[in-house]
Amino acid sequence: MSLVELGGLLSDQPLLALTIAAILLAVLAGMLSGSRPRLGQAMRSAAYLGLVAALLLTVAQLAGHNDRSEAAFWLDRTRPAAVEGDETVISMRSDGHFWVEARLNGAPVEFLIDTGATYTGVSQAMAARAGLLPDEGDRGMILDTANGPIVARRATADSLRFGGIEANGLTIAIAPDSESETNVIGMNLLSQLASWRVEGGRLILVPRRPGSRKGPEI
C-alpha cells in the first residue's frame, strides 16, 4: 500500500487514524522517557487520552448503528416537537415509537404517543409534579394496559402543550406508580386534532383551526 493510499484510508476512517496516532505517540513517549522524562510523561498522558477518546467514540458509533440497543435509545433522547407551518412534527426514536417533550400544567413531561390508549395518562409521581389532583367525586376507572387491567384516577389538566398543539381541560388518567412509569398521550387528545398521520418515520399532527367544530372528548 502506497503512502497516498494509506493517507486516503486514514482520512476515511478518523477513529482508526486517532488510534494509530495515539499508539505511535505512546511508543515515542517510551523512547524519550529516559532522556526527557517530563516530555515523555506528557506525551504518554496525551496518548492515553487519545486511546480513551477513540474507545468512547467507537462505542457511541456502534450504539448509533444498533437501533435496538439501550445505548442507542439513551443517545437518541426525547426532544421537543418541531413546528412546520401549521403542522407539529415528532420524529420516531430508535425504539420505533414516537416520544415528545411536553408541558403539563407548565411542568416538563416526556410522553409516549400511544394511539392504542383511550386516555392521556401519567404516573402518580408526575401528577404530583404537575399539580394534578383527582376530580371531585372520582371513584376511579378501569383501564386495559399491556400488563392487564389497572385502576386509575380521573383528573383534569388545565393545559397540555407541545409544538403547536395545546389542549385545555383534558381528562388525564393517573396510574399507580407501581403499575406504570410511562406517561402517554392517548386518543382523547389526538381525536381533538384536525388530522394526524405517519410519514417516513415522522408523526405529523395538525391542530383544528380556531372556530372549527370538534368532536366530544373521549
C-alpha beads as a LAMMPS data file, in Angstrom:
LAMMPS data file: protein, C-alpha beads

218 atoms
217 bonds

1 atom types
1 bond types

-500.0 500.0 xlo xhi
-500.0 500.0 ylo yhi
-500.0 500.0 zlo zhi

Masses

1 110.0

Atoms # bond

1 1 1 0.000 0.000 0.000
2 1 1 1.396 3.393 -1.019
3 1 1 1.549 6.406 1.282
4 1 1 -1.191 8.055 -0.773
5 1 1 -3.493 5.045 -0.352
6 1 1 -2.693 4.873 3.357
7 1 1 -3.469 8.558 3.749
8 1 1 -6.776 8.099 1.952
9 1 1 -7.672 5.139 4.174
10 1 1 -6.931 7.061 7.374
11 1 1 -8.859 10.128 6.182
12 1 1 -11.900 7.938 5.550
13 1 1 -11.598 6.295 8.981
14 1 1 -10.788 9.013 11.547
15 1 1 -11.213 6.640 14.500
16 1 1 -8.532 4.341 13.076
17 1 1 -6.283 7.345 12.455
18 1 1 -6.785 8.536 16.047
19 1 1 -5.973 5.089 17.426
20 1 1 -2.794 4.729 15.332
21 1 1 -1.669 8.254 16.275
22 1 1 -2.193 7.513 19.982
23 1 1 -0.197 4.260 19.740
24 1 1 2.676 5.953 17.900
25 1 1 2.685 8.738 20.465
26 1 1 2.886 6.181 23.295
27 1 1 5.826 4.451 21.595
28 1 1 7.620 7.766 21.104
29 1 1 6.942 8.679 24.749
30 1 1 8.608 5.455 25.834
31 1 1 11.671 6.256 23.723
32 1 1 12.002 9.727 25.269
33 1 1 11.218 8.767 28.855
34 1 1 14.917 8.156 29.664
35 1 1 16.416 11.336 28.230
36 1 1 13.461 13.702 28.677
37 1 1 11.176 12.251 31.360
38 1 1 8.813 15.223 31.623
39 1 1 8.213 15.375 27.902
40 1 1 7.849 11.601 27.781
41 1 1 5.271 11.646 30.581
42 1 1 3.269 14.423 28.890
43 1 1 3.276 12.533 25.587
44 1 1 2.261 9.301 27.343
45 1 1 -0.686 11.068 29.017
46 1 1 -1.769 12.515 25.671
47 1 1 -1.559 9.050 24.105
48 1 1 -3.764 7.566 26.833
49 1 1 -6.329 10.319 26.355
50 1 1 -6.334 9.646 22.623
51 1 1 -6.938 5.928 23.152
52 1 1 -9.760 6.598 25.615
53 1 1 -11.361 9.066 23.188
54 1 1 -11.135 6.543 20.342
55 1 1 -12.726 3.870 22.541
56 1 1 -15.618 6.112 23.598
57 1 1 -16.239 7.279 20.028
58 1 1 -16.232 3.675 18.815
59 1 1 -18.807 2.683 21.449
60 1 1 -21.000 5.644 20.520
61 1 1 -20.721 4.802 16.819
62 1 1 -21.663 1.167 17.383
63 1 1 -24.608 2.180 19.570
64 1 1 -25.829 4.585 16.925
65 1 1 -25.834 1.834 14.287
66 1 1 -27.621 -0.610 16.601
67 1 1 -31.193 0.711 16.700
68 1 1 -32.250 -1.873 19.283
69 1 1 -29.538 -1.207 21.860
70 1 1 -30.268 0.580 25.127
71 1 1 -27.271 2.815 24.475
72 1 1 -28.743 3.938 21.155
73 1 1 -32.033 4.725 22.869
74 1 1 -30.202 6.740 25.539
75 1 1 -28.202 8.664 22.949
76 1 1 -31.360 9.285 20.904
77 1 1 -33.069 11.250 23.679
78 1 1 -36.583 12.662 23.557
79 1 1 -36.754 16.127 22.028
80 1 1 -39.396 18.848 21.697
81 1 1 -41.683 18.633 18.696
82 1 1 -40.875 20.675 15.594
83 1 1 -43.370 23.107 14.089
84 1 1 -43.571 23.293 10.300
85 1 1 -46.238 25.734 9.195
86 1 1 -49.441 24.617 10.905
87 1 1 -48.111 21.081 11.466
88 1 1 -46.419 19.670 14.552
89 1 1 -43.813 17.039 13.662
90 1 1 -42.440 14.353 16.001
91 1 1 -39.589 12.122 14.820
92 1 1 -39.544 8.403 15.549
93 1 1 -36.982 7.344 18.133
94 1 1 -34.688 4.336 17.864
95 1 1 -37.217 2.109 19.685
96 1 1 -39.723 2.593 16.857
97 1 1 -42.077 4.794 18.910
98 1 1 -42.890 8.489 18.962
99 1 1 -41.845 10.376 22.101
100 1 1 -42.203 14.089 22.758
101 1 1 -41.281 16.636 25.394
102 1 1 -44.422 18.450 26.513
103 1 1 -45.662 20.764 29.243
104 1 1 -48.430 19.522 31.517
105 1 1 -49.778 22.425 33.589
106 1 1 -46.408 24.019 32.870
107 1 1 -44.364 21.056 34.156
108 1 1 -41.995 19.316 31.688
109 1 1 -43.072 15.766 30.861
110 1 1 -41.758 13.088 28.498
111 1 1 -44.732 11.475 26.740
112 1 1 -45.106 8.417 24.531
113 1 1 -47.674 8.923 21.763
114 1 1 -49.912 5.872 22.119
115 1 1 -52.764 5.544 19.624
116 1 1 -53.894 2.421 21.459
117 1 1 -54.559 4.338 24.677
118 1 1 -58.031 5.750 25.197
119 1 1 -56.877 8.378 27.689
120 1 1 -53.812 10.503 28.137
121 1 1 -52.175 9.159 31.286
122 1 1 -49.399 9.923 33.751
123 1 1 -47.904 8.303 36.799
124 1 1 -48.771 9.426 40.319
125 1 1 -45.326 10.991 40.696
126 1 1 -45.759 13.012 37.510
127 1 1 -49.269 14.053 38.509
128 1 1 -47.900 15.410 41.785
129 1 1 -45.222 17.435 39.964
130 1 1 -47.857 18.880 37.619
131 1 1 -50.255 19.687 40.460
132 1 1 -52.896 17.243 39.228
133 1 1 -55.476 16.045 41.760
134 1 1 -58.266 13.505 41.203
135 1 1 -61.563 15.117 40.210
136 1 1 -64.075 15.672 42.980
137 1 1 -66.277 12.612 43.362
138 1 1 -63.964 10.462 41.219
139 1 1 -64.208 6.763 42.055
140 1 1 -61.518 5.615 39.684
141 1 1 -61.744 3.907 36.325
142 1 1 -60.507 0.598 34.973
143 1 1 -58.060 0.792 32.088
144 1 1 -56.721 -2.070 29.989
145 1 1 -52.921 -1.969 29.696
146 1 1 -50.236 -4.262 28.289
147 1 1 -49.812 -5.655 31.807
148 1 1 -53.544 -6.166 32.362
149 1 1 -56.349 -4.016 33.812
150 1 1 -55.456 -1.278 36.302
151 1 1 -57.489 1.165 38.385
152 1 1 -56.619 4.782 37.569
153 1 1 -57.878 8.057 38.996
154 1 1 -59.511 10.652 36.752
155 1 1 -58.152 14.231 36.787
156 1 1 -58.492 17.318 34.607
157 1 1 -55.427 19.161 33.303
158 1 1 -55.565 22.902 32.798
159 1 1 -53.203 22.642 29.831
160 1 1 -51.053 20.244 27.877
161 1 1 -48.762 21.792 25.258
162 1 1 -46.159 20.575 22.769
163 1 1 -45.163 22.037 19.413
164 1 1 -48.203 23.833 18.015
165 1 1 -50.644 21.613 19.925
166 1 1 -52.489 22.785 23.031
167 1 1 -55.283 21.021 24.893
168 1 1 -57.176 22.615 27.783
169 1 1 -59.430 20.885 30.280
170 1 1 -58.130 17.493 29.142
171 1 1 -59.042 14.350 31.060
172 1 1 -55.945 12.664 32.463
173 1 1 -55.752 9.153 33.886
174 1 1 -53.451 8.944 36.906
175 1 1 -52.000 5.454 37.103
176 1 1 -50.431 3.986 40.256
177 1 1 -46.625 4.258 40.164
178 1 1 -46.409 0.524 40.803
179 1 1 -48.347 -0.161 37.594
180 1 1 -46.895 2.318 35.104
181 1 1 -43.984 4.732 34.887
182 1 1 -44.622 5.707 31.253
183 1 1 -46.612 8.865 30.536
184 1 1 -48.738 8.538 27.401
185 1 1 -50.698 10.828 25.116
186 1 1 -53.826 8.943 24.117
187 1 1 -56.745 9.234 21.741
188 1 1 -58.719 11.684 23.887
189 1 1 -56.159 14.302 22.790
190 1 1 -55.457 13.006 19.275
191 1 1 -59.187 12.912 18.485
192 1 1 -59.350 16.678 19.053
193 1 1 -56.919 17.326 16.173
194 1 1 -57.899 18.075 12.587
195 1 1 -55.751 15.134 11.499
196 1 1 -52.674 13.066 12.283
197 1 1 -50.591 10.768 10.103
198 1 1 -47.258 8.957 9.916
199 1 1 -44.920 9.678 7.009
200 1 1 -41.348 8.456 6.652
201 1 1 -40.670 7.936 10.341
202 1 1 -42.383 11.176 11.349
203 1 1 -45.681 11.677 13.161
204 1 1 -47.430 14.743 11.775
205 1 1 -50.181 16.379 13.856
206 1 1 -52.465 19.100 12.531
207 1 1 -54.486 21.137 15.072
208 1 1 -58.009 22.292 14.378
209 1 1 -58.381 25.871 13.246
210 1 1 -59.961 28.287 15.738
211 1 1 -63.734 28.203 15.444
212 1 1 -63.880 24.811 13.738
213 1 1 -66.076 22.153 15.273
214 1 1 -64.541 19.258 17.126
215 1 1 -65.973 16.029 18.369
216 1 1 -66.594 15.350 22.039
217 1 1 -63.610 14.284 24.141
218 1 1 -63.437 10.560 24.705

Bonds

1 1 1 2
2 1 2 3
3 1 3 4
4 1 4 5
5 1 5 6
6 1 6 7
7 1 7 8
8 1 8 9
9 1 9 10
10 1 10 11
11 1 11 12
12 1 12 13
13 1 13 14
14 1 14 15
15 1 15 16
16 1 16 17
17 1 17 18
18 1 18 19
19 1 19 20
20 1 20 21
21 1 21 22
22 1 22 23
23 1 23 24
24 1 24 25
25 1 25 26
26 1 26 27
27 1 27 28
28 1 28 29
29 1 29 30
30 1 30 31
31 1 31 32
32 1 32 33
33 1 33 34
34 1 34 35
35 1 35 36
36 1 36 37
37 1 37 38
38 1 38 39
39 1 39 40
40 1 40 41
41 1 41 42
42 1 42 43
43 1 43 44
44 1 44 45
45 1 45 46
46 1 46 47
47 1 47 48
48 1 48 49
49 1 49 50
50 1 50 51
51 1 51 52
52 1 52 53
53 1 53 54
54 1 54 55
55 1 55 56
56 1 56 57
57 1 57 58
58 1 58 59
59 1 59 60
60 1 60 61
61 1 61 62
62 1 62 63
63 1 63 64
64 1 64 65
65 1 65 66
66 1 66 67
67 1 67 68
68 1 68 69
69 1 69 70
70 1 70 71
71 1 71 72
72 1 72 73
73 1 73 74
74 1 74 75
75 1 75 76
76 1 76 77
77 1 77 78
78 1 78 79
79 1 79 80
80 1 80 81
81 1 81 82
82 1 82 83
83 1 83 84
84 1 84 85
85 1 85 86
86 1 86 87
87 1 87 88
88 1 88 89
89 1 89 90
90 1 90 91
91 1 91 92
92 1 92 93
93 1 93 94
94 1 94 95
95 1 95 96
96 1 96 97
97 1 97 98
98 1 98 99
99 1 99 100
100 1 100 101
101 1 101 102
102 1 102 103
103 1 103 104
104 1 104 105
105 1 105 106
106 1 106 107
107 1 107 108
108 1 108 109
109 1 109 110
110 1 110 111
111 1 111 112
112 1 112 113
113 1 113 114
114 1 114 115
115 1 115 116
116 1 116 117
117 1 117 118
118 1 118 119
119 1 119 120
120 1 120 121
121 1 121 122
122 1 122 123
123 1 123 124
124 1 124 125
125 1 125 126
126 1 126 127
127 1 127 128
128 1 128 129
129 1 129 130
130 1 130 131
131 1 131 132
132 1 132 133
133 1 133 134
134 1 134 135
135 1 135 136
136 1 136 137
137 1 137 138
138 1 138 139
139 1 139 140
140 1 140 141
141 1 141 142
142 1 142 143
143 1 143 144
144 1 144 145
145 1 145 146
146 1 146 147
147 1 147 148
148 1 148 149
149 1 149 150
150 1 150 151
151 1 151 152
152 1 152 153
153 1 153 154
154 1 154 155
155 1 155 156
156 1 156 157
157 1 157 158
158 1 158 159
159 1 159 160
160 1 160 161
161 1 161 162
162 1 162 163
163 1 163 164
164 1 164 165
165 1 165 166
166 1 166 167
167 1 167 168
168 1 168 169
169 1 169 170
170 1 170 171
171 1 171 172
172 1 172 173
173 1 173 174
174 1 174 175
175 1 175 176
176 1 176 177
177 1 177 178
178 1 178 179
179 1 179 180
180 1 180 181
181 1 181 182
182 1 182 183
183 1 183 184
184 1 184 185
185 1 185 186
186 1 186 187
187 1 187 188
188 1 188 189
189 1 189 190
190 1 190 191
191 1 191 192
192 1 192 193
193 1 193 194
194 1 194 195
195 1 195 196
196 1 196 197
197 1 197 198
198 1 198 199
199 1 199 200
200 1 200 201
201 1 201 202
202 1 202 203
203 1 203 204
204 1 204 205
205 1 205 206
206 1 206 207
207 1 207 208
208 1 208 209
209 1 209 210
210 1 210 211
211 1 211 212
212 1 212 213
213 1 213 214
214 1 214 215
215 1 215 216
216 1 216 217
217 1 217 218
